[in-house]
Amino acid sequence: MDYKSAGVNIEAGEALVDSIKPFVKATRTPGVLSEIGLFGGFYDARFPELEHPVLVASADGVGTKLKVAIMAGVHHTVGQCLVNHCVNDILACGARPLFFLDYFATGRLESGVARDVIKGMAAACIENECALLGGETAEMPSIYSDGDYDVAGTIVGVVDKSKILNGSRVDVGDVLIGLPSTGLHTNGYSLARAALFPTYNVDQFVASLGTTVGDALLTVHRSYVNVVSPLLKADLINGLSHITGGGIVGNTSRILRDGLELHVSWGSWDMPPIFDLIQRAGEITSEEMRHVFNLGVGMILVVAPNNVDNVMNQLAAERPFLVGSIATST
């Protein structure tokens, strides 16, 4: 016996690393001190522009959105989704990204699939001005079936201690400003697939969507860092909420201290048609839709009343909308 006959192809893994080196190199930022292939990635931890730098880290995956990617045979978008999701999570703490680490696991390594996924990660890292510092590829035939794979990522960013967003600045009367999502982003796919695929095919064109079901579901989870960062620098934001699993209420409640509650103006923004299709196909209650999906709200900015007009004007190109407000809990 040998390793290859047991289902693990070391040579294929080495060939994959060679094929992705140009993508990874393109993400290099001034803080990177190492090349891909070492046992660890090195990053210069000097931040002379910050008075008291604080590192912020987060890890996540993209869930069963991967099943849609496998069904459709489209793999580059999920890599972008992974990076952008993690970027948005630390952005909600006020941080900017520094570097990203990925984990790709599969039953049998298909170099073209892995290459597309990692190429998408690299593209998102460039967009977010962070480095793809390293990662791991694991071939585990006893864990995953042929054709299946999973991805996860860890991001590290930095924020000046005085600029940390942790909910302490959120107060009664603050206004919730929403930035539109591009669809489901990376949450709710188990329910979406259960609702849609008994009726629809992944490559089926739906007029209300203006595209196929698969393309609508695989739309890239957008990053908000380049949009929100100027507002953070101008000290115009009291809090940020990245709307992922748990919906608007579940996520935004995480930054509310005791004595505060959300007043959400449901229906005050345009919900992307993919959510209506899911709700009708699965006969899902509005309460459950609000609990599971972002419903078209990708990021919520919590803003003091006297700053609302300024923020709305600066975000005009992003089509912001009012979501609700912060009130005293009853």
Summary of the structure (lengths in Angstrom):
residues: 330
radius of gyration: 20.8
end to end distance: 68.4
largest distance: 71.7
contacts: 1092
relative contact order: 0.16
helix: 37%
strand: 23%
